[in-house]
Amino acid sequence: MKNSFYNDFDIQSIKERNTDYRTPFQIDRDRIIHSFAFRRLQAKTQVFFSGEYDFYRTRLTHSIEVAQIGRSICNYLKSQNDILNEHCYIDPDLVEAACLSHDLGHPPFGHAGEKILNDFMKDYGGFEGNGQTLRILTETIYSKPDMRKGMSPTRAFIDSILKYKTLYSQLENPENHFIYDDQAHILDFVFNNEKFPQELQPGKPLNSFKSIECQIMDWADDTSYSLNDMVDSIKTGFITFEKVEKWALDRGLNQEEVDVVDNVLEIIRTGNVESRFGVKIGDFIKACQLKERSNFMSEKTNRYRYELVIDPQVKQVCNVYKKLSKELVFDSPQLKQLEFKGHYMIKRLMNTFLENYLGEKNFLDSLLPKELEYSISQNKNNKTVIARLLCDYVAGMTDRYAIRIYKRLFHPDFGSIIDLI
């Protein structure tokens, strides 16, 4: 039975592709699950370095949890809203595909890796995790020596991961929240060459203009990392009763925020951390409502006819959890030291690769995998393309792979000719 929430405009893909017994959005989701890029998330940092312990989240487990929450939001909205029914609903397969994909472009060592890669790429179009996700899906997810290509996703799927629609060159000092300039044609495809109205200026107004599926993915992501980061942080001892109590005393919180903190303290005191925060996932899902809106795309697709509205009280709870995690965990000396180490390793790797392949004279050939060497040789007169290829390589590394390549290049007593690359 066809889902009338979507039309032919929504399911059109960039390039023609084969169809089978699956819906177009199921094909999008399945291709993500079976990709190298998705599997690599199992060894990329979420909060704590991957592999250090076996019970906390990696980018992969986080993405799976976000996908479950996203599907549940779709089901909840369908059960609670008169607009939606069995024949007209926000497709949970599409939302799941967006949730599973949302971190594909993030480099090793978390935001430290993202920042240093953007610094290196300032003269070559910048680097941004979400822009890189779009690049993987549309250009590089399938690679072999003589070809790099994307998965030809549907318009609705591309739009569901487009958290940001501002181009790199449209920002004065682009640190984050952009896509690459050479992705402008993808924006044109997504919006069928419609021009953004005057009120949607590059930057925050334009980046806030999201499809309903992208909004659901975004809230599912917020739900997952605000709640589950609290669980991991409490279990690892970064967030303790004493630290939370002291933090609250120093912040001048309002009464609503005090109530949130008191609840956190009570959960820590009782020790039933995972189940108590797990129950709150349901509260965050039930905080969602649909609201009709009017904009330049709302007549063309239901994806822009409706927006997601979150209960302000639940959003405030989410914000308190984020502040606690940031100030007690992410800004802690332990994590800052690990960030510094990851930052340093990526900096040295990128320096070496850029100097070797973009310098006056190559030191060596074959520092890189053969398919990448081939792509570089095919673009030897285009520095921007070569820099982007090198950035793709480093950004695609897992934490462990980056450490291994670093040691092989710079530690005299590490490595053997029989090591796997």
C-alpha distance (Angstrom), angle and dihedral (degrees) to the residues before:
residue distance angle dihedral
M1 . . .
K2 3.80 . .
N3 3.80 117.2 .
S4 3.81 105.2 -126.6
F5 3.82 93.0 -159.9
Y6 3.83 86.1 81.8
N7 3.79 131.5 51.5
D8 3.80 136.7 -167.9
F9 3.80 90.3 -82.2
D10 3.83 90.4 60.9
I11 3.79 97.5 48.4
Q12 3.80 97.6 44.2
S13 3.80 111.9 117.1
I14 3.81 128.9 -147.8
K15 3.79 91.5 -111.1
E16 3.77 129.5 17.2
R17 3.78 112.9 -89.6
N18 3.78 137.9 -179.0
T19 3.79 119.6 -91.8
D20 3.80 129.4 -150.8
Y21 3.80 139.5 163.7
R22 3.82 91.0 -47.7
T23 3.77 127.7 85.6
P24 3.83 116.1 -109.7
F25 3.81 90.2 -105.2
Q26 3.80 92.8 50.4
I27 3.81 88.0 54.4
D28 3.83 89.6 52.1
R29 3.80 91.4 50.5
D30 3.80 95.3 45.0
R31 3.78 92.9 50.8
I32 3.80 90.0 54.5
I33 3.80 94.1 49.8
H34 3.82 92.6 51.7
S35 3.82 95.9 47.2
F36 3.81 130.2 107.9
A37 3.80 89.1 -131.2
F38 3.81 91.2 60.6
R39 3.80 94.8 46.4
R40 3.79 91.3 51.3
L41 3.81 89.2 65.0
Q42 3.81 88.7 76.2
A43 3.82 88.9 74.1
K44 3.81 100.6 39.0
T45 3.79 124.4 100.7
Q46 3.80 118.7 -101.3
V47 3.82 99.1 171.4
F48 3.80 105.1 -39.7
F49 3.80 121.8 39.9
S50 3.78 110.7 -85.2
G51 3.79 116.0 -104.9
E52 3.81 95.5 23.2
Y53 3.81 92.4 106.6
D54 3.79 130.7 0.9
F55 3.80 102.3 -132.0
Y56 3.80 106.7 60.2
R57 3.77 131.1 78.9
T58 3.77 128.4 -79.5
R59 3.79 123.1 -170.4
L60 3.81 87.8 -93.6
T61 3.81 98.3 53.2
H62 3.80 89.0 41.8
S63 3.82 90.6 53.7
I64 3.81 91.6 49.1
E65 3.81 90.5 50.7
V66 3.82 91.2 48.2
A67 3.82 89.0 51.3
Q68 3.81 91.9 52.5
I69 3.80 91.3 49.5
G70 3.80 91.3 46.6
R71 3.81 92.1 52.9
S72 3.80 90.3 47.5
I73 3.80 91.4 52.3
C74 3.82 89.2 53.3
N75 3.81 91.2 50.4
Y76 3.80 92.3 45.7
L77 3.80 93.2 50.4
K78 3.81 91.3 49.1
S79 3.81 91.3 51.3
Q80 3.81 94.8 47.1
N81 3.80 104.7 38.0
D82 3.80 129.0 77.7
I83 3.81 90.6 -152.2
L84 3.80 92.6 63.9
N85 3.80 129.4 60.6
E86 3.80 142.1 149.0
H87 3.80 91.4 -66.1
C88 3.80 99.1 38.7
Y89 3.80 118.3 41.1
I90 3.80 144.9 128.3
D91 3.79 102.6 -88.9
P92 3.83 111.2 -114.1
D93 3.83 91.2 -160.3
L94 3.80 89.9 58.0
V95 3.81 92.1 47.3
E96 3.81 90.7 46.1
A97 3.82 90.0 52.6
A98 3.81 89.8 51.7
C99 3.81 92.4 48.3
L100 3.80 94.0 47.5
S101 3.82 89.7 49.3
H102 3.78 102.2 42.4
D103 3.83 95.9 95.7
L104 3.82 100.1 34.5
G105 3.79 92.9 109.0
H106 3.78 97.7 49.1
P107 3.82 113.3 114.7
P108 3.82 128.6 -135.8
F109 3.82 119.0 -71.1
G110 3.79 95.9 30.2
H111 3.79 122.2 -108.4
A112 3.80 92.5 -9.6
G113 3.80 87.9 64.8
E114 3.80 91.6 46.3
K115 3.80 92.9 52.0
I116 3.80 97.4 49.1
L117 3.82 92.5 46.5
N118 3.81 89.9 52.3
D119 3.81 89.2 51.2
F120 3.81 90.8 53.3
M121 3.80 92.9 45.8
K122 3.81 98.4 48.6
D123 3.81 91.5 108.8
Y124 3.80 92.6 42.0
G125 3.81 104.6 49.7
G126 3.82 102.9 -72.3
F127 3.78 132.1 -101.5
E128 3.82 126.9 -101.2
G129 3.79 127.8 166.1
N130 3.80 94.5 -130.5
G131 3.79 93.3 44.1
Q132 3.80 87.3 50.5
T133 3.82 90.9 51.3
L134 3.80 88.7 55.1
R135 3.82 89.7 48.4
I136 3.81 91.9 51.6
L137 3.80 93.4 49.5
T138 3.79 96.8 45.6
E139 3.82 103.8 30.0
T140 3.80 119.7 13.1
I141 3.80 114.2 23.5
Y142 3.82 90.6 104.3
S143 3.80 112.6 47.9
K144 3.79 137.6 169.2
P145 3.82 131.9 152.9
D146 3.80 96.8 -82.0
M147 3.81 100.1 31.4
R148 3.80 143.2 40.1
K149 3.79 116.9 -177.0
G150 3.78 143.5 157.2
M151 3.78 129.9 -118.6
S152 3.84 96.2 -105.8
P153 3.81 94.2 -120.1
T154 3.79 124.6 -163.1
R155 3.78 120.7 -96.0
A156 3.82 91.7 -112.5
F157 3.81 91.9 51.1
I158 3.81 94.2 49.4
D159 3.79 89.5 48.9
S160 3.80 91.8 48.6
I161 3.81 91.3 64.4
L162 3.83 95.3 39.9
K163 3.79 97.8 104.7
Y164 3.81 87.9 155.3
K165 3.79 127.5 39.7
T166 3.80 99.9 173.8
L167 3.81 116.0 109.2
Y168 3.80 121.6 -128.0
S169 3.82 93.2 -115.1
Q170 3.81 92.1 51.8
L171 3.81 92.6 68.4
E172 3.81 124.5 75.9
N173 3.81 95.9 -143.2
P174 3.80 106.7 11.2
E175 3.80 108.3 -160.1
N176 3.81 96.4 149.9
H177 3.81 144.9 -31.6
F178 3.80 98.5 73.5
I179 3.78 142.4 101.8
Y180 3.79 125.4 -135.1
D181 3.81 122.5 -83.3
D182 3.80 91.7 -123.4
Q183 3.81 88.2 59.8
A184 3.81 92.3 67.1
H185 3.81 89.6 101.9
I186 3.82 88.9 59.2
L187 3.81 89.6 55.0
D188 3.80 87.6 50.2
F189 3.80 89.9 52.7
V190 3.82 93.7 46.4
F191 3.80 91.9 51.5
N192 3.80 96.0 34.4
N193 3.84 90.9 -117.4
E194 3.81 91.3 -59.3
K195 3.80 111.9 150.1
F196 3.79 118.6 -123.5
P197 3.83 111.6 -109.8
Q198 3.78 120.2 -111.4
E199 3.80 94.7 -98.5
L200 3.81 91.9 60.1
Q201 3.79 97.3 75.2
P202 3.82 120.9 176.2
G203 3.78 110.9 -87.4
K204 3.78 125.5 33.4
P205 3.85 100.0 -4.0
L206 3.80 92.7 50.6
N207 3.80 94.4 40.3
S208 3.81 89.7 52.5
F209 3.81 91.6 57.5
K210 3.81 101.3 95.8
S211 3.76 138.0 158.0
I212 3.80 117.5 -109.8
E213 3.82 90.9 -106.2
C214 3.80 91.4 52.0
Q215 3.81 90.0 50.2
I216 3.81 90.7 51.2
M217 3.81 90.8 48.7
D218 3.81 90.0 49.1
W219 3.82 93.8 51.4
A220 3.81 91.6 43.7
D221 3.82 87.5 53.4
D222 3.82 91.7 48.7
T223 3.81 90.1 47.7
S224 3.78 93.4 50.1
Y225 3.77 100.5 45.9
S226 3.81 97.1 37.9
L227 3.82 92.6 52.1
N228 3.78 101.9 30.3
D229 3.80 94.8 43.0
M230 3.81 85.8 57.1
V231 3.81 90.3 53.5
D232 3.81 93.9 48.5
S233 3.80 92.3 44.0
I234 3.80 93.3 51.2
K235 3.81 92.1 46.3
T236 3.82 92.0 50.8
G237 3.82 92.4 47.7
F238 3.80 96.9 -114.3
I239 3.81 90.4 116.9
T240 3.80 113.6 45.2
F241 3.77 134.6 165.0
E242 3.82 91.8 -104.0
K243 3.80 94.6 47.1
V244 3.80 93.5 49.1
E245 3.81 91.9 46.9
K246 3.81 91.9 51.2
W247 3.82 92.0 43.6
A248 3.81 91.2 54.3
L249 3.79 93.1 49.0
D250 3.81 91.4 54.2
R251 3.82 97.2 48.5
G252 3.82 106.8 61.8
L253 3.79 92.7 -131.8
N254 3.80 124.4 -167.1
Q255 3.81 119.9 -118.9
E256 3.81 94.7 -94.3
E257 3.79 90.7 52.4
V258 3.81 91.2 46.4
D259 3.81 88.8 54.4
V260 3.81 90.3 53.1
V261 3.81 91.9 49.8
D262 3.81 91.9 46.8
N263 3.80 88.5 54.7
V264 3.82 91.0 50.6
L265 3.82 90.0 50.5
E266 3.79 90.9 49.8
I267 3.82 91.2 50.7
I268 3.81 91.5 49.9
R269 3.82 90.5 47.6
T270 3.80 93.9 52.6
G271 3.82 92.6 43.3
N272 3.81 94.4 -139.6
V273 3.79 90.9 122.1
E274 3.80 106.7 146.2
S275 3.81 97.8 45.4
R276 3.82 94.5 42.7
F277 3.80 93.5 52.0
G278 3.81 89.8 39.8
V279 3.81 89.8 60.6
K280 3.80 89.1 53.8
I281 3.81 90.0 62.9
G282 3.80 86.5 70.6
D283 3.82 90.1 51.2
F284 3.80 90.7 52.8
I285 3.82 91.0 49.3
K286 3.80 92.1 49.2
A287 3.83 89.5 50.8
C288 3.83 88.7 73.6
Q289 3.78 125.6 101.4
L290 3.80 135.2 167.7
K291 3.77 121.9 -122.0
E292 3.79 127.4 -174.6
R293 3.80 116.8 -121.7
S294 3.79 138.2 -179.0
N295 3.80 124.6 -135.3
F296 3.80 140.9 133.9
M297 3.83 91.4 -76.0
S298 3.80 101.3 40.0
E299 3.82 94.7 91.6
K300 3.78 92.0 50.3
T301 3.81 99.6 49.8
N302 3.79 140.4 9.9
R303 3.78 87.6 -133.8
Y304 3.79 87.1 79.3
R305 3.80 97.7 30.9
Y306 3.79 90.9 75.2
E307 3.78 134.8 43.8
L308 3.79 133.5 -165.7
V309 3.79 117.5 -110.5
I310 3.81 119.0 -163.2
D311 3.81 123.9 -155.7
P312 3.86 104.4 -104.5
Q313 3.82 92.6 -136.8
V314 3.80 92.1 55.6
K315 3.79 90.6 45.1
Q316 3.81 88.6 54.3
V317 3.81 90.9 51.3
C318 3.81 88.2 51.4
N319 3.80 91.1 50.8
V320 3.82 92.6 51.6
Y321 3.82 90.3 52.1
K322 3.81 89.7 49.9
K323 3.82 92.0 50.5
L324 3.79 91.8 48.7
S325 3.79 92.2 50.1
K326 3.79 93.8 45.5
E327 3.78 97.9 47.9
L328 3.80 99.6 36.8
V329 3.82 99.5 34.3
F330 3.80 116.1 15.2
D331 3.82 93.0 41.7
S332 3.81 94.2 43.6
P333 3.83 118.4 118.0
Q334 3.82 90.4 -118.6
L335 3.80 94.4 58.9
K336 3.81 93.6 37.0
Q337 3.80 89.4 55.3
L338 3.80 91.4 50.5
E339 3.81 90.1 46.4
F340 3.80 89.0 51.6
K341 3.80 90.5 52.2
G342 3.82 92.7 48.9
H343 3.81 90.3 45.2
Y344 3.81 90.3 51.5
M345 3.80 94.8 48.7
I346 3.81 94.5 49.5
K347 3.80 90.4 44.8
R348 3.79 91.6 54.4
L349 3.81 93.4 44.3
M350 3.80 92.9 50.2
N351 3.81 92.2 44.8
T352 3.79 90.1 53.4
F353 3.80 95.9 46.4
L354 3.82 95.1 44.5
E355 3.79 92.5 46.2
N356 3.79 91.5 48.8
Y357 3.82 98.3 44.7
L358 3.82 101.8 28.8
G359 3.80 100.4 30.5
E360 3.79 127.1 101.1
K361 3.78 91.2 -90.0
N362 3.79 131.9 10.4
F363 3.80 115.5 -115.2
L364 3.77 92.8 -156.1
D365 3.77 142.9 -6.8
S366 3.78 121.3 -132.9
L367 3.79 99.3 35.3
L368 3.79 85.5 131.6
P369 3.82 136.7 51.3
K370 3.81 113.4 -71.6
E371 3.80 96.3 -111.6
L372 3.81 90.6 53.4
E373 3.81 92.0 46.8
Y374 3.81 87.8 52.2
S375 3.82 92.7 51.1
I376 3.81 90.9 48.4
S377 3.80 91.7 49.5
Q378 3.82 89.6 52.6
N379 3.83 89.9 54.9
K380 3.81 100.8 35.9
N381 3.82 93.2 136.1
N382 3.82 95.3 49.9
K383 3.80 112.1 77.6
T384 3.80 93.8 -178.6
V385 3.81 92.6 55.9
I386 3.82 92.2 45.8
A387 3.82 92.2 49.2
R388 3.81 89.9 50.4
L389 3.81 91.5 49.2
L390 3.81 90.9 51.3
C391 3.80 90.2 47.0
D392 3.83 90.1 50.3
Y393 3.81 88.9 53.8
V394 3.80 95.7 50.9
A395 3.81 94.3 39.5
G396 3.80 90.1 52.4
M397 3.81 93.3 55.0
T398 3.77 121.2 108.2
D399 3.80 117.2 -131.2
R400 3.80 92.0 -103.5
Y401 3.79 94.0 46.1
A402 3.82 91.5 50.6
I403 3.81 90.3 50.5
R404 3.81 91.2 48.4
I405 3.81 94.1 49.7
Y406 3.81 89.9 45.6
K407 3.80 91.5 52.9
R408 3.80 92.7 45.7
L409 3.79 92.0 52.4
F410 3.80 100.1 40.3
H411 3.83 110.5 20.2
P412 3.83 109.5 80.0
D413 3.80 94.7 -156.3
F414 3.82 96.7 47.1
G415 3.78 127.5 88.5
S416 3.75 140.9 30.7
I417 3.81 135.2 -141.9
I418 3.80 88.4 -114.6
D419 3.85 94.0 56.1
L420 3.77 115.7 115.1
I421 3.79 111.8 -114.7
